[in-house]
Amino acid sequence: MTAEGFLEGRRLQLARGVLLQCIMGGYPAARFYGSDDGDLALIAEPTQIHRLPWSDDPRALAICDADELTGESSNLSTRGQLKKVIARYAARGLAPVVATELEFFVFAPNSDPTQPFRPPVGLDGRREDGQSAFSVSSNNGLRPFFSEVYKCMAALGLPRDTFMHEMGVSQFEINLLHGDPLLLADQTFLFKHLLKEVALKHGLTVVCMAKPLAHTPGSSMHIHQSIVETGSGKNVFSDADGEATAMFRHFIGGQQAGMADFTALFAPNVNSYQRLCHPYASPNNACWSHDNRAAGLRIPASSPVARRVENRLPGADANPYLAIAASLAAGLHGIEHELEPTEAIQGEFEVPDNLSLPCTLHAALERLKRSQLARELFGQEFIEGYIASKTMELTSFFDEITPWERRVLAAQA
């Protein structure tokens, strides 16, 4: 809308069905969002109104809540779902603290989707060949792009912890500073939007697919989680002697209880399972371990005050609001029901059957359909609408024949 209309307080409304729009642009049946497809009100979050520094013309972006016209949050809003989870913690005198690690690839423009992505030509006139992982000079060839990314982050108030080249060809990772879950979800969303916009200015393509390149590590969105007391700020995962508490165990138990049911929320696309099928430190399991990257739930080495649980299942393609909400909701479920985790697994291990997770989007959606826990924590309307939208996307995928099928199967008798 115009700046004048926004500043005058004119309300912006949106059809409910838009919150279930699938990635191809279509919609599931109207019964999933109300047969009348009535309006929602978009209510701007006052702390998340940003002048867009990469835009030549004056433009701003406002992150909004999607509320029913009666005033309550829409059940279909993923930001609203996260706010409800945070409120449930607050009712117990607790506040979750999270941080996200987001991986992404920087590629040359890719106008033909039948062709693989390629790394861009850097300042040295060459394309990266995959030998720059964790190098101190690994982003020098893309210095103008990253310089503007840093400046835009500062302009949007996005504090960054560390930035590094990851294992893949032209793959990078940012660690955002830990804080309030809603703030971190907003920051993760803004950062992904910023990356793509700045890349276009520099003739580049940023890709947050979970697995854009074969034979190459995929891109994750690890979520680090701890819980503090609302008043004191004390980490309830550690006791006065610095030892792990019962609440720490119960949080892990809840994560384990929910990971299989919520896999479709953490890994929302067909391509998500390409990353999980070829682990490369992207574990598709609900095991937990101390500082072992092969476990889906990793406890990083830290001081007692920083004791936390890292959920390594979500990919870079996950909705940050929904992934954080699902992970925290599972942990709170464990606290509320005093669930005990399995024994920690160390070293090389085989995943027990009861801790393995769905390995295709179809299997994950079937598991979500059967999940009473998901309906209890997120409501029937949201879960059924989400499944309907994702089923449309899966059907669209199966409507196409891939180059692999033509190349390998056409000659078969």
N, C-alpha and C positions, 0 to 999 in steps of 0.2 A: 504494500500500500504506500501511498505518498507519505512523506515525513509529516506533512500538515495533518493528514488524517490520523496518523499514529499519535501525534502530540495532542490532538484534540480528544483523544480517548475513544475514538470510534472503534466499536467492537468488530473484530474479524471472526467470521463464522466459517465452518467447514463441515461438509457432509461426513457423518459417522463412518460411512463405508471407506473413506480414504485411509483410515487407520488400518484397514485390512487389504489395501491395494497390494497385489503381488508384484514381484520385480519385473515382470513383463508388461505391467500396466493394467491388467485385468482385475476383476473382483470376484470373490466367491458369491454364492447365492445370497440374496438380500436378507434371508432369515438369520444370517450370522451377525448382522449389524443393525437389525431392526427393519422390518419390511417397509416402513415409511422413509428410511434413510434420512432421518432428520438431522438437524445441525448440531454441531458442538461449538463452543466458544473457545477461541484461542486466547489464552491469558498470558501476556508476556511476563517472564520472570525479570523483575527489575534489575537484578544483579547480572543478567546475561543479555544485555543489549549492547552490541558492539559495532562500532564503525569499522568497515572492512578495509584494512590497510592496503590490500593488494588491488583494490578497485580504483581506476582513474577517476570515475565519477563518484560523487558522494553517495555511498550506499551503506546501509546498516543491516544487521541480522539480529533478530530477537528470538531466543529460545522460549518456547511457549508451553504451558500446560494445556492439555485438551480436556475441557470440563463440559459436563452436561449443562444445558441451559438452566437447569434447576440449581446449579452451583457445585455439585459434587464432582469429583474426578471421574472421568470416563474409565470404565473397566477395560477398554480397548487400548488405553494409553500406556505405553511401556514406561514412560517417565512417571506417570501416576502409579503404576505398579511398584516401582522402586520407592517412591515416597511412602507408600503403604507399608512396605517391609521395614523401612527406617522407623516409622511410627510405632510398629510393633516392638522394636528394640527399645525405643524411648519409653514405652509403657512399663518396661521392666527396669528402668533406670540405666539403660545401656546405650552406647552409641558405637556403631561399626566404623572402622577406619579402613580405607582401601587405597591401593595404588594400582595403576595399570601399566603394563609393559606392552607396547604396540610395535609390531614388526610390519614392514612394508617394503615393496620393491619400487625402484625408480627405473623406468624403461624408456626407450625411444618410442615415438608415436607408432601406433599399431593400427593402421587403417584397414587391414585385412584380417578379420578374426580367425581365418583358417590357418594363418601363419603364426608360429611361436613368437612370444615376446623376445625382444633383444635388448641388451643393455645399451644405454645411450653412448654417443661419442663424447668423450670428456674434453677438457681443456688441452690435453696432450694429443688430441686427434685420434685416440684409440678407444676401443671398447674394452671394458673390464673383462677379464677372463676367469674370474673366480678365485684369485689369489690374494684378495685384500681383506679377508675376514679379520676383524679386530685390529687392523693396522691403524696406526696413528695418522697416516696420510691417506686413508682409504676414500675420503670424500673430496679430496683435492680436485679431482677432475670435474666435480659438480659444485665447486665452491660458490659460484654466483647464486645457484639455486638454494643451497643450504644457508647462505648468508641472508637471503630474503626470508627464508623460513624462520630463522632465529629472530629477525626483526619483527616479523608479523606475530610471532608468538608473544614477544614482549608487548606489542601494541594491544593484543587481545588479553593480556594478563594471564598467560599460560606459563607458569613456572616449570622449567624442565630440570630434571635431575641429571641423567646421563644420556648421551647420544652416541651410538656406535655403529660400526659396520657389522652386520651379522654374517652368518655362514653362507648364505646364498649369493649368487652373482648379482651385484648391485642391490643387495638387500640391507636394510638398515633397521635399527630399533631405537625407540625413545622410551625412557622411563619417566613417567610423570610423578611428581611429588605426592606422597600419601596425604589423605585428608578425608573430608566428608564424602560419602559415596555419591550423593547426588551431584556435588560439585565435580568429582572426578569423572562421572559419566558425561556431564556437560563438556568438560575439558577434552575428553577423549573424542567426543563427537566433533567439537570445534576443530581439534587438531587434524582429524581426518579430512574435514572439509577444506581447511587451510592448505593441507598438502596438495590436494588435487587442483585447487585454484592457482596456487603459486607455480605448480608444475606446468600448467597450461601456458602461463606467461613466459616460461623458459623453454617452450617447445618440448616438454617432457610429458610422460605419462606416469602417474603414481597409481599403483595397483595394490589394493588391500584384499585381494582374493586370498583364500587360505592356502592355495597351492597353484600358483600361476605357471610354474616351470616343472617339467618332469625331471626326475633324478636330482632334485634340488630340495633342500629343506623348505618347508612351508612357513607361513607367517602366523604367529600366535598373538593372542591378547591375554597374557597371564594376568590373573587377578590376585593381588596380595591382600590378605584380610586379617584384621585383629579387632578386638572388642575392648572398649574402655568404659569405665564407670562415668556416668554423665557428670557428676559433680567433681570428682577428684581427678579424672583423666587417667586413672590407673588401669593398666593393661590387665584384664581379668584372666588372661591366659597364663599368667605367672603369679605365684604366691610370694609371701614376704621373704622366703628363702631363695627365690629365683627358680623354683621348680615348677613344672607344668601342673596346672590345676585340673580338677574334674571338668570344669566348664570347657577347657581346651579340648579334652578328650571327647566330650559330648558334641562340640562343634564339628570335630572331624567325623564323628559317628553320623551326624546329620548330613554332612557333605557326601559321605559314602552312600547313605540311604537314598539320596536324591539324584546322584550323578547319572545313573542309567535312565531314570524317568525324564530327566531334564536335558539329555544329550541334544535333542532337537532344538533346544533353546540356546545351547552353547555352540552348536555346529549346525547352522540354519540352512545351508545350501548343499546341493549335490557335490560341489567341489570341496566342501569342508572335509569330506571323508577321504578324499585323495590325500590330504595332509595326515589324517589319522591312520590311514592304511599303510603309509610308509613313515614310521614314527619319527626318525631323526630328532629325538628329544621332544616329540609331540605324543605323549603317551595316551593311548585310548584305554584307560583302566581307572578303577576307583581305589587302587592301592594307595597307601600313604607311607611316607618314608622320611627320614631325616637326611636332607641335603642330597637326595638322589633324583636326578632329572628323568629317570625312567618311570617314576611314579606319577600318577595323575594328580595326587595331592602331595606337595613337597613342603617340608618344614625347613626353610633356609637357615643356615647357621647364623645366629644372631645373639645379642645379649638378651636377658630375660625381659627387659622393658620393650624390646622390639619383637618378641615372639609372635609369629604370624603363620598363617596357612596360605600357601600359594596354590591356587587352582590353575592347573596347566592345560585344562581341556579346551577352553574357548579359543577360537581362531580370530584372526584380524577382521574377518567378515562378520563377526557377531555384532548384534545390536548392544552397545555398551550398557544401556539402561536395563535391558532384559537380562543380559548375562550376569551383571552385578546383582540384580534383584534375585535371580534364581539361585546364585551361589550363596548369598546371605540368607535367603529364606530357608535353604536346606540346612545351613548351620544353626539357625535359630530353632528349627524343628528338632534338631538333635539336642539342643540345650533344654528345650521345653519338655522333651520326653526322656531326657537323660540317656540318650543312646550311646552305647559303647562302641568304639571302633574295633576293627580287627587288629591283630598284632602288626606293628610296623615291619616293613620289608626292606632289607638292605642288600646291597650288592646286586649281582645278576639274579633275576628271579623269573619264574613263569607265573603268569596271571591266573589266579584261581577262577573257575567258571563264574562264581557268584560276584566277582569283581570286574568282569569284562563288561564292555559297553557296546551298544549298537554300532555297527561298522558301515551302515549305509543310511541315507536319509529315509528311505522307506522303512527300515527296521526301527529307526529312532522315532518316526511318527507313529508307528504301530505301538511302540512302548508308551509314548505320550498319551495315546488314545486310551490305554488301559490304566493310566495312572490316576488313582484317587487322590494321591498326595498333591499332584499338580492342580487338581480342581479345588482342593482345600486351600491351597496357598495362593492361587491366582484367580480362582473363580471359573465357573463353567463357561461363561460367555467368552472370556479371553482365550481359554485353551481351545475351545471348539472353533473359534474364529481363526486362531493361529494355525491350527491343523488344516482347516479348509483352504487357507491361502497358500500354505506350503505344499499341499497336495496338488493344487493347480500348477505350481512351479515344477514339481516332480513330473507331472503328466506332460508338461511342455517339453521337458528334457527328453522324455521317452518318445516324443513325437519326432525327434531328429535321429538320423543315422550318422554315427561318427566316422571320421576318416579311418580310425583303427578297424572298424567293422568292414569297411570297403576294402581296405588294404589286406587284411588277414583272412577274412571269411569268404570273400567273393570267389576265391579259387577252390574252395572246399567242395568235395563231391556231395 
